Amino acid sequence: MRPRQSIDEKLRILREVRTEGDPEKIRETAIKYLADKTNLVIAEAAKLIGEFEVTELESELQAAWNRLIEHADPVKADKGCTAKTAIIETLGNLNHDDSEFYLTAIQYRQIEPGWPDAQDTAENVRAGCAFAIARSQQLRIVDKLTAFVDYLQGSRSDRINAVKAITDTRHESAIPLLRLKLLSGDPEAEVMGTCMSGLLDLATQRSIPLVAEFLSNPTENVVYEAAAALGVCGKPAAVEALINALKRTGNKDQQRSLLISIGLSRDPSAINFLISQLEARRDIETVLEALKPSCVYEETQRRVREVMQKIEG
């Protein structure tokens, strides 16, 4: 009788197979270790399938998933959802489109002991399902958005990923839902910022005035999120909104955030404004930092050098 392999031995074999890169050996080894009892081994087998895009193993991956969630003690079987997360990510990377599977799996929760409070370790599992649902060709947009409305009621991480998944549908029907979430507010500024970025991605010109309103929000972190979203957007109207907000505020921290965000756009109007601020010797250190993204352009480098020579001379 052959001695039982240790966990370390199994993981070593998986690493060796990955290094060798033999397609048949990868398939055989992955199938074998997906059926293992140890979550770390299952996770590495799933990652191996995803990394080498091994096809026609979706049923084996789903069988491993079912075995883990149906275990008498799911926490003991897969502490931290390590294996389940790897399985969902691999199915997504393989573009496996099983809408019913993902609609069920997105509801999965695994509460584990923690300090000071118990923790739900399935957040990455739900995120992977959400992005797979967003890409699904089987589901109608109304079914996708219905699932995401439920997902929006979850934890901070759930809400952020729900907004990202809504945006990833790339459908115009997502726009009203994102506007509603933004206008309804959220305790976490990052959730608000993700909504703003999604709206500026899906409906840029229409969303700039709405996002610009949040530059006057009483919560500073919301202001920073709005500024960053508008900066990344990069459109002239977004730059104008940032410049106007900068002129209105006397808050030094907000001024710095707005300058950096103006620089993110790399729009000519933003570069010209920042150069004018440099010429006026206003917050030189921050303006130089804001100009860094635009210094990939030789013309911007030249203009900055000329102004700095005058200042230092």
C-alpha atoms as one frame of an Amber mdcrd trajectory, in Angstrom:
protein
   0.000   0.000   0.000   1.337   3.407  -0.975   1.642   5.865   1.907  -0.894
   8.679   1.953   0.380  11.886   0.438   0.758  14.810   2.771  -0.768  18.184
   1.923   2.713  19.581   1.252   3.440  16.707  -1.132   0.218  17.324  -3.072
   0.944  21.039  -3.330   4.486  20.264  -4.474   3.141  18.014  -7.242   0.761
  20.734  -8.399   3.640  23.226  -8.521   5.783  20.810 -10.523   2.993  20.154
 -13.017   2.508  23.916 -13.415   6.225  24.356 -14.116   6.337  21.489 -16.625
   3.301  22.816 -18.495   2.299  19.495 -20.096  -1.403  19.865 -21.057  -2.406
  16.229 -20.476  -0.590  16.001 -17.176  -2.169  19.282 -16.067  -5.635  17.941
 -16.886  -5.093  14.612 -15.123  -3.550  16.187 -12.033  -6.200  18.886 -11.783
  -9.040  16.349 -11.985  -7.385  14.190  -9.325  -6.831  16.994  -6.831 -10.159
  18.712  -7.353 -11.570  15.617  -5.659  -9.245  16.028  -2.672 -10.546  16.672
   0.827  -8.166  19.539   1.604  -9.298  23.018   0.624  -5.767  24.279  -0.112
  -5.211  21.437  -2.564  -8.595  21.968  -4.236  -7.845  25.681  -4.556  -4.477
  25.069  -6.232  -6.044  22.552  -8.610  -8.719  25.070  -9.571  -6.115  27.802
 -10.096  -4.102  25.436 -12.304  -7.156  24.905 -14.518  -7.746  28.643 -14.776
  -4.123  29.520 -15.425  -3.812  27.070 -18.342  -7.427  27.558 -19.458  -8.143
  23.847 -19.342 -11.530  23.364 -20.973 -14.322  20.878 -20.313 -13.643  20.630
 -16.585 -16.501  22.916 -15.568 -18.554  19.992 -14.265 -15.643  18.844 -12.083
 -15.243  22.365 -10.701 -18.944  22.603  -9.899 -18.872  19.146  -8.305 -16.056
  20.329  -6.014 -18.103  23.432  -5.170 -21.173  21.358  -4.302 -19.136  19.016
  -2.154 -17.729  21.932  -0.156 -21.003  23.752   0.481 -22.872  20.542   1.273
 -20.280  19.436   3.826 -21.619  18.927   7.340 -19.183  21.629   8.506 -18.477
  24.029   5.581 -16.081  26.114   7.692 -13.999  23.071   8.562 -14.067  21.889
   4.947 -12.993  25.233   3.501 -11.798  27.758   6.062 -11.761  31.261   4.629
 -13.563  30.060   1.478 -10.145  29.556  -0.091 -11.222  26.734  -2.403 -14.671
  28.107  -3.217 -13.199  31.469  -4.178 -10.663  29.797  -6.488 -13.396  27.691
  -8.092 -15.635  30.693  -8.800 -12.723  32.744 -10.159 -11.653  29.890 -12.433
 -15.170  29.341 -13.759 -15.318  33.061 -14.504 -11.937  33.041 -16.239 -13.134
  30.144 -18.387 -16.217  32.207 -19.332 -18.438  29.456 -17.973 -21.986  30.761
 -18.363 -24.298  28.923 -15.976 -26.699  31.602 -14.805 -28.624  29.432 -12.345
 -25.399  28.340 -10.675 -24.175  31.913 -10.217 -27.579  33.249  -9.099 -27.580
  30.636  -6.358 -23.910  30.982  -5.428 -24.106  34.788  -5.097 -26.284  34.248
  -2.051 -23.706  32.073  -0.281 -22.472  33.207   3.113 -19.957  31.590   5.439
 -19.771  33.029   8.936 -16.577  32.156  10.758 -15.394  32.954  14.284 -13.350
  36.113  14.527 -12.336  38.915  16.829 -14.000  41.104  17.893 -16.861  39.825
  15.707 -17.599  36.830  13.529 -16.713  37.355   9.858 -18.333  36.427   6.578
 -15.503  34.963   4.498 -17.548  34.507   1.319 -17.346  38.107   0.074 -14.922
  37.235  -2.744 -17.126  34.291  -3.707 -20.111  36.608  -4.134 -18.010  39.141
  -6.038 -16.869  36.512  -8.536 -20.477  35.415  -9.051 -21.606  39.006  -9.569
 -19.092  39.647 -12.340 -20.023  36.348 -14.004 -23.698  37.344 -13.868 -22.861
  40.727 -15.414 -21.170  38.975 -18.355 -23.793  36.241 -18.760 -25.394  35.831
 -22.180 -28.210  33.735 -20.730 -29.782  36.325 -18.446 -31.974  39.275 -19.345
 -30.798  42.621 -18.040 -33.811  42.817 -15.712 -32.772  39.524 -14.090 -29.195
  40.725 -13.670 -30.223  44.013 -12.094 -32.730  42.289  -9.819 -29.940  40.090
  -8.473 -27.722  43.130  -7.994 -30.399  45.058  -6.090 -30.388  42.237  -3.540
 -26.568  42.190  -3.563 -26.543  45.954  -2.839 -28.081  45.267   0.567 -24.963
  43.482   1.828 -21.662  44.468   3.413 -19.455  47.354   2.342 -17.479  45.025
   0.068 -20.718  43.589  -1.348 -22.049  47.046  -2.161 -18.841  48.129  -3.887
 -18.727  44.967  -5.973 -22.452  45.190  -6.723 -21.948  48.669  -8.179 -18.958
  47.466 -10.215 -20.971  44.523 -11.522 -23.902  46.787 -12.426 -21.464  48.925
 -14.413 -19.968  45.823 -16.037 -23.312  44.955 -17.621 -22.516  47.850 -20.010
 -26.289  48.304 -20.438 -28.134  51.631 -20.426 -30.674  50.160 -18.006 -27.933
  50.149 -15.375 -27.726  53.954 -15.407 -30.968  54.702 -13.490 -30.055  52.127
 -10.834 -26.632  53.688 -10.328 -28.182  57.172 -10.124 -30.722  55.947  -7.576
 -28.018  54.376  -5.427 -25.873  57.506  -5.598 -28.739  59.846  -4.719 -29.929
  57.531  -1.939 -26.486  57.712  -0.378 -24.364  55.187   1.481 -22.519  55.234
   4.814 -19.295  54.434   2.964 -17.803  57.113   0.731 -16.077  54.463  -1.412
 -19.450  53.012  -2.394 -20.549  56.489  -3.466 -17.324  56.967  -5.412 -17.768
  53.651  -7.195 -21.268  54.765  -8.233 -19.856  58.017  -9.568 -17.164  56.237
 -11.555 -19.743  53.841 -12.985 -22.025  56.653 -14.101 -19.161  58.584 -15.666
 -18.160  55.413 -17.492 -21.635  54.555 -18.836 -23.071  58.029 -19.407 -20.205
  60.476 -19.235 -21.625  63.840 -20.316 -25.004  63.329 -18.640 -23.372  62.335
 -15.357 -20.757  65.083 -14.975 -23.238  67.664 -13.541 -24.631  65.114 -11.065
 -21.205  64.012  -9.833 -20.059  67.645  -9.666 -22.808  68.343  -7.130 -20.996
  66.072  -4.686 -17.964  68.378  -4.738 -19.944  70.456  -2.235 -20.961  67.516
  -0.066 -20.588  68.072   3.701 -18.717  64.764   4.037 -15.087  65.335   3.042
 -14.460  61.759   1.899 -17.405  62.014  -0.496 -15.857  65.194  -1.923 -12.572
  63.342  -2.443 -14.364  60.471  -4.192 -16.223  62.870  -6.495 -13.016  64.739
  -7.298 -11.144  61.534  -8.142 -13.981  60.241 -10.341 -14.163  63.493 -12.283
 -10.395  63.605 -12.630 -10.203  60.108 -14.071 -13.128  60.967 -16.371 -10.867
  63.578 -17.942 -13.470  65.442 -20.001 -13.183  69.260 -20.260 -16.535  69.706
 -18.455 -15.253  67.567 -15.583 -12.059  69.628 -15.384 -14.116  72.825 -15.340
 -16.201  71.487 -12.451 -13.041  70.674 -10.498 -11.526  74.108 -11.131 -14.728
  75.833 -10.007 -14.800  73.732  -6.843 -11.168  74.615  -6.154 -11.953  78.313
  -6.430 -14.873  77.955  -3.991 -13.244  76.043  -1.169 -10.948  77.345   1.522
 -10.290  73.862   2.894  -6.574  73.089   2.378  -7.070  69.323   2.250  -9.823
  69.667  -0.327  -7.725  72.085  -2.359  -4.929  69.531  -2.505  -7.327  66.746
  -3.491  -8.872  68.888  -6.216  -5.497  69.871  -7.654  -4.361  66.238  -7.794
  -7.678  65.262  -9.424  -7.368  68.016 -12.025  -3.972  66.566 -12.899  -5.387
  63.079 -13.345  -7.328  64.188 -16.416  -4.287  65.167 -18.534  -6.701  67.299
 -20.554  -5.080  70.408 -22.145  -7.377  72.665 -20.102  -6.174  70.954 -16.921
  -2.522  71.281 -17.890  -2.935  74.964 -18.734  -4.673  75.633 -15.418  -2.008
  73.833 -13.396   0.780  75.676 -15.239  -0.952  78.965 -14.391  -1.083  77.905
 -10.729   2.621  77.135 -10.876   3.370  80.513 -12.440   1.389  82.168  -9.634
   3.447  80.159  -7.129   0.366  78.657  -5.510   1.058  75.455  -3.578   4.014
  74.617  -5.806   4.687  71.186  -4.308   1.107  69.965  -4.843   0.866  71.462
  -8.338   4.081  69.711  -9.373   2.676  66.444  -8.061  -0.562  67.070  -9.952
   1.379  67.652 -13.165   3.257  64.349 -12.978   0.700  62.356 -15.047   0.978
  64.965 -17.819   4.759  64.990 -17.765   4.720  61.975 -20.053   4.345  64.682
 -22.710   7.599  66.435 -23.676   5.748  69.708 -24.157   4.458  69.639 -20.585
   7.943  68.801 -19.286   9.349  71.773 -21.188   6.722  74.159 -19.823   7.246
  72.980 -16.249  11.033  73.374 -16.575  10.693  76.924 -17.893   8.386  77.986
 -15.066  10.551  76.349 -12.397  13.655  78.060 -13.790  11.949  81.430 -13.374
  10.817  80.553  -9.841  14.247  79.298  -8.770  16.167  81.987 -10.613
